[in-house]
Amino acid sequence: NAGVTQTPKFRILKIGQSMTLQCTQDMNHNYMYWYRQDPGMGLKLIYYSVGAGITDKGEVPNGYNVSRSTTEDFPLRLELAAPSQTSVYFCAAGRQGARDALHFGNGTRLTVT
Amino acid sequence: TQLLEQSPQFLSIQEGENLTVYCNSSSVFSSLQWYRQEPGEGPVLLVTVVTGGEVKKLKRLTFQFGDARKDSSLHITAAQPGDTGLYLCAGVGANMRFGAGTRLTVKP
């Protein structure tokens, strides 16, 4: 039981390049989230999904896109990478009960130069 | 603007000391969660508090949810170096939001 798996672990992009951060979960949880964490800071919500086919914006969605075609997968797309998108990206999954935990992946460290 | 304000932002103490960190909001939450994050890893859930005034204990950690369900505190008794990490609070909802965290360092 792997939980939440993120790939890649590290990536360096040049300004203007695009890439997709992959996230997959094997817990059959409906709710999935993408957060970014800047150095020394907490988590800021980028996008979230309450189920397959449904996505919604979080606090900082600009410059990103997501899709949720299956329960398991929730990829995050960066179309035109900018230095401001240098961060660590975390994907999480949960059942969204009042007592349910969010289960996080180990993150993708992205540098845009 | 942070929906959830955590204080202090940084805390460095000696092993054996007690400490309290706070999570405050102007919003009411159905429940609130505390997570701990270690370097290079994702956050891991410590506790969920649901009822106003609720107190939960996890070994040397005591969590309290405010009566109005807008704030929470985490008290650690006799801190140990293994308690070092980033402590995050989160208001539970469809779009789960986190505070900026308290970075705790416990020196041996």
Interface residues (C-beta under 8 A of the other chain):
Chain A: V4 Y31 Y33 Y35 G40 M41 G42 L43 K44 L45 Y48 V50 D56 G58 E59 F90 A92 G94 Q96 A98 R99 D100 A101 L102 F104 G105 N106 G107
Chain B: Q2 Q6 S30 S31 Q33 Y35 G40 E41 G42 P43 V44 L45 T48 V50 L86 L88 A90 V92 A94 N95 M96 R97 F98 G99 A100 G101 R103
